[in-house]
Amino acid sequence: MSSITRYLPKNHLSYLMGKLVHLPLPRFIWIPVIQIFSKFYNIKINEAEKPVSDYESLGDFFVRRLKSGIRPLGSNWALHPADSVITQLARIENGNLIQAKGKFYKAVDFVQDPEALQKYGNGFFVTYYLCPTDYHRVHSPVDGVITKVTHIPGMLWPVNKWSTENIEEMFSINERVSVEIKTDRGLVNVVFVGATNVGYIELSFMPEIKGNQFSVFKPLIKPNLNISVKRGEELGMFRMGSTVVMLYQDGVIPSDTSAEELQKLNQKYQDQPVQVNSNFFN
């Protein structure tokens, strides 16, 4: 697998896949495709905002919205940002995040911010993996103000088990979009990580930021923003499945209970599925 994956033109294939699944073909073609796709991945069609016949393409269905009330808003200070499985939840040690057992990547490289160690050192991170069955819109886990957005072009390695265990610093190599939120307890960063066959990442509040565009070669930084955001408010979407990594500044959990609380969170959520807008921690 390694030799094949390493030499595939992953970005080009992902770009073409994105175009293909969004082709506005007649509904008599797309409806059976969506139905087969949904059955294969056991997707709950009844949760979708619209009936299958109203979607113009498989890509349109993939980023479907859900019916109102399907994912009720939790009452905790922090919620989960996506329907997903939590694959990592740990403290950020010396500015390093865990990718897989024995594999690490640096916060500074990951969010392309020279102040990342200052901001997130001794804080903690959570990795959320979204599979094809999941709802693919990402929502804000906290109340706050979006102060900075960074689009970082990169590769599009698959974010599966093999890649996380074998590709060094894969999360810092893949394309990503960082959304930094200032809260009443400190900084929180929602990082969208691209992957193979992700047509592109798209931000709901900033449509000019769009992933996997061949004309973008260096990080695009939008600093000094002042965009209010509420818990549960939509931030963006993946045009196919991928990963969200959350960075929490030290102090968002009260310091006198942070070590104990983090251990409890790890025991509760590691390798467990979660739903968007559900309670995370107080």
VMD Tcl script that draws the C-alpha trace (Angstrom):
set ca {
  {0.00 0.00 0.00}
  {2.80 2.43 0.89}
  {4.43 2.33 -2.54}
  {1.13 2.90 -4.35}
  {-0.07 5.71 -2.08}
  {3.26 7.53 -2.05}
  {3.37 7.94 -5.83}
  {-0.26 8.66 -6.59}
  {-0.99 12.29 -7.61}
  {-3.23 12.66 -4.56}
  {-4.09 16.35 -4.95}
  {-4.98 16.03 -8.63}
  {-7.06 12.90 -8.06}
  {-8.86 14.59 -5.17}
  {-9.56 17.66 -7.31}
  {-11.00 15.49 -10.08}
  {-13.05 13.46 -7.60}
  {-14.48 16.69 -6.20}
  {-15.49 17.81 -9.69}
  {-16.96 14.40 -10.53}
  {-19.21 14.04 -7.49}
  {-20.56 17.58 -8.00}
  {-21.46 17.15 -11.67}
  {-25.06 18.35 -12.13}
  {-26.24 15.22 -13.94}
  {-29.94 14.34 -14.34}
  {-31.58 13.21 -11.11}
  {-32.44 9.78 -12.57}
  {-28.68 9.14 -12.51}
  {-27.82 10.69 -9.14}
  {-30.77 9.45 -7.08}
  {-29.87 5.73 -7.45}
  {-26.19 6.58 -6.83}
  {-27.08 8.42 -3.61}
  {-29.36 5.57 -2.52}
  {-26.64 2.96 -3.13}
  {-24.05 5.15 -1.39}
  {-26.36 5.63 1.60}
  {-27.15 1.94 1.87}
  {-23.50 0.90 1.56}
  {-22.40 3.29 4.32}
  {-25.57 2.88 6.41}
  {-26.34 6.61 6.27}
  {-29.55 7.69 7.98}
  {-31.33 9.39 5.08}
  {-34.24 10.33 7.33}
  {-31.95 12.76 9.22}
  {-31.25 14.82 6.09}
  {-32.89 18.23 5.73}
  {-34.22 17.37 2.25}
  {-35.45 14.20 0.52}
  {-32.91 12.41 -1.69}
  {-34.72 13.58 -4.84}
  {-33.90 17.22 -4.01}
  {-30.10 16.79 -4.14}
  {-28.42 17.73 -7.40}
  {-25.36 15.49 -7.05}
  {-23.62 13.03 -4.75}
  {-21.42 15.91 -3.58}
  {-24.49 17.99 -2.77}
  {-25.84 15.10 -0.68}
  {-22.48 14.59 1.00}
  {-22.58 18.07 2.55}
  {-26.28 17.78 3.37}
  {-27.66 19.72 6.30}
  {-29.63 17.90 8.98}
  {-33.22 18.46 10.02}
  {-33.68 21.02 12.77}
  {-33.37 19.45 16.22}
  {-31.60 16.26 15.06}
  {-28.42 17.31 16.89}
  {-29.67 19.27 19.94}
  {-27.32 21.81 21.49}
  {-25.64 20.62 24.68}
  {-25.41 22.76 27.81}
  {-21.67 22.40 28.55}
  {-19.08 25.14 28.00}
  {-17.51 23.10 25.16}
  {-19.30 20.84 22.70}
  {-18.06 18.38 20.09}
  {-17.58 20.06 16.67}
  {-18.50 17.15 14.38}
  {-20.08 13.75 13.99}
  {-16.92 11.67 14.27}
  {-14.74 9.28 16.26}
  {-12.18 10.68 18.71}
  {-8.84 9.05 17.84}
  {-6.55 11.14 20.09}
  {-7.13 13.19 23.23}
  {-4.08 14.29 25.21}
  {-2.07 17.15 26.65}
  {0.18 19.12 24.29}
  {3.64 18.23 25.65}
  {6.53 20.56 24.72}
  {4.51 21.83 21.79}
  {4.00 18.32 20.37}
  {0.74 16.64 19.43}
  {0.31 12.87 19.13}
  {-0.41 11.60 15.61}
  {-0.18 7.88 16.44}
  {1.82 5.74 18.84}
  {5.42 7.00 18.61}
  {4.51 9.63 16.00}
  {4.27 13.35 16.79}
  {3.85 16.69 15.04}
  {4.55 20.22 16.23}
  {1.83 22.75 16.97}
  {3.97 25.53 15.45}
  {4.13 23.72 12.09}
  {0.57 22.49 12.26}
  {-1.11 25.91 12.55}
  {1.77 27.83 10.94}
  {1.94 30.22 13.87}
  {5.29 31.09 15.52}
  {3.35 31.85 18.72}
  {1.63 28.44 18.81}
  {3.83 27.13 21.64}
  {3.00 30.22 23.69}
  {-0.69 29.88 22.92}
  {-1.22 26.14 23.23}
  {1.77 24.75 25.14}
  {0.53 22.67 28.11}
  {-2.98 22.88 26.72}
  {-4.61 19.85 25.15}
  {-5.84 18.65 21.78}
  {-8.53 16.36 20.40}
  {-8.46 14.60 17.03}
  {-11.86 13.88 15.44}
  {-12.00 11.51 12.46}
  {-14.95 11.86 10.08}
  {-15.81 8.81 7.98}
  {-18.09 8.71 4.90}
  {-21.13 7.84 7.03}
  {-20.84 11.05 9.03}
  {-22.51 14.43 8.69}
  {-19.74 16.56 7.16}
  {-20.42 20.03 8.45}
  {-18.33 21.34 11.34}
  {-19.82 23.53 14.06}
  {-18.28 25.79 16.67}
  {-17.76 23.98 19.97}
  {-17.65 27.23 21.97}
  {-18.97 30.78 22.22}
  {-16.41 33.40 21.28}
  {-14.92 35.61 18.60}
  {-13.05 34.33 15.54}
  {-9.84 36.36 15.54}
  {-7.73 34.62 12.89}
  {-8.09 32.24 9.95}
  {-5.15 30.55 8.23}
  {-5.36 28.48 5.05}
  {-2.28 26.27 4.67}
  {-1.91 24.49 1.29}
  {-0.36 21.05 1.35}
  {-0.58 17.41 0.39}
  {-3.72 15.30 0.63}
  {-2.64 12.06 2.24}
  {-5.48 9.79 3.37}
  {-6.03 10.15 7.11}
  {-6.48 6.44 7.72}
  {-4.66 4.25 10.26}
  {-1.84 3.32 7.87}
  {-1.03 6.94 7.03}
  {-1.11 8.20 10.62}
  {1.25 5.39 11.66}
  {3.65 5.66 8.72}
  {3.75 9.22 7.34}
  {5.91 11.49 9.48}
  {4.08 14.63 10.66}
  {1.25 13.91 8.24}
  {-1.12 16.41 9.83}
  {1.47 19.15 9.26}
  {1.93 18.06 5.62}
  {-1.71 17.85 4.58}
  {-3.68 20.92 3.57}
  {-5.55 22.51 6.46}
  {-7.56 25.53 7.56}
  {-7.13 26.90 11.08}
  {-9.92 28.89 12.75}
  {-8.78 30.56 15.97}
  {-11.49 31.51 18.46}
  {-11.01 33.76 21.49}
  {-13.24 32.71 24.39}
  {-13.80 33.88 27.95}
  {-11.37 31.16 29.10}
  {-8.68 31.46 26.45}
  {-7.97 30.42 22.87}
  {-9.55 27.50 21.04}
  {-8.47 26.47 17.53}
  {-10.61 24.44 15.14}
  {-8.35 22.97 12.45}
  {-9.89 21.37 9.35}
  {-7.43 18.82 7.89}
  {-7.80 17.82 4.24}
  {-7.34 14.28 2.93}
  {-7.36 12.25 -0.28}
  {-10.68 12.64 -2.13}
  {-11.70 15.67 -0.09}
  {-12.91 17.84 -2.95}
  {-12.12 20.82 -0.77}
  {-12.57 22.41 2.63}
  {-15.00 25.32 2.71}
  {-15.70 27.90 5.43}
  {-19.32 28.99 5.83}
  {-18.43 32.47 7.11}
  {-15.55 33.10 4.68}
  {-16.32 31.57 1.24}
  {-13.12 32.93 -0.33}
  {-11.20 30.32 1.71}
  {-11.44 27.11 -0.30}
  {-9.15 24.10 -0.17}
  {-7.34 22.16 -2.92}
  {-7.01 25.07 -5.34}
  {-3.96 24.79 -7.59}
  {-3.48 28.57 -7.63}
  {-2.70 28.68 -3.88}
  {0.93 27.90 -3.00}
  {1.59 29.57 0.34}
  {-0.33 30.13 3.58}
  {-3.08 32.73 3.44}
  {-3.47 34.43 6.81}
  {-6.51 36.51 7.77}
  {-5.53 38.18 11.08}
  {-7.27 40.71 13.32}
  {-10.76 39.37 12.65}
  {-13.71 40.11 14.90}
  {-16.41 37.60 13.95}
  {-18.74 36.56 16.76}
  {-19.62 32.87 16.88}
  {-21.97 30.85 19.06}
  {-21.78 27.24 20.19}
  {-23.37 25.06 17.54}
  {-23.01 27.65 14.77}
  {-21.78 26.20 11.47}
  {-18.13 26.97 10.71}
  {-17.56 25.01 7.51}
  {-17.63 21.68 5.75}
  {-15.62 18.92 4.11}
  {-16.60 17.96 0.59}
  {-15.52 14.41 1.53}
  {-14.44 12.80 4.84}
  {-11.45 13.94 6.84}
  {-10.31 15.13 10.26}
  {-10.79 18.00 12.68}
  {-8.12 18.72 15.30}
  {-9.11 20.93 18.23}
  {-6.46 22.84 20.19}
  {-7.38 24.17 23.63}
  {-5.23 26.70 25.45}
  {-4.04 25.80 28.94}
  {-6.61 27.14 31.38}
  {-9.85 26.39 29.54}
  {-10.25 23.65 32.15}
  {-9.68 25.18 35.63}
  {-6.01 24.59 36.53}
  {-6.69 22.91 39.87}
  {-8.67 20.11 38.19}
  {-7.21 20.06 34.66}
  {-5.00 16.94 34.98}
  {-7.75 14.90 36.59}
  {-10.40 16.20 34.19}
  {-8.25 15.51 31.13}
  {-7.68 11.93 32.27}
  {-11.44 11.46 32.71}
  {-12.11 12.89 29.25}
  {-9.53 10.56 27.72}
  {-11.02 7.50 29.41}
  {-14.53 8.50 28.36}
  {-13.94 9.49 24.75}
  {-10.81 7.77 23.36}
  {-11.82 5.80 20.22}
  {-15.49 6.59 20.83}
  {-18.03 8.04 18.38}
  {-19.52 11.44 19.24}
  {-22.17 13.67 17.71}
  {-21.88 17.31 16.75}
  {-23.22 19.76 19.36}
  {-23.19 17.12 22.13}
  {-21.63 17.93 25.51}
  {-17.84 17.73 25.86}
  {-16.74 19.45 29.08}
  {-17.75 22.24 31.46}
}
mol new
graphics top color blue
foreach p $ca { graphics top sphere $p radius 0.5 }
foreach p [lrange $ca 0 end-1] q [lrange $ca 1 end] { graphics top cylinder $p $q radius 0.2 }
display resetview
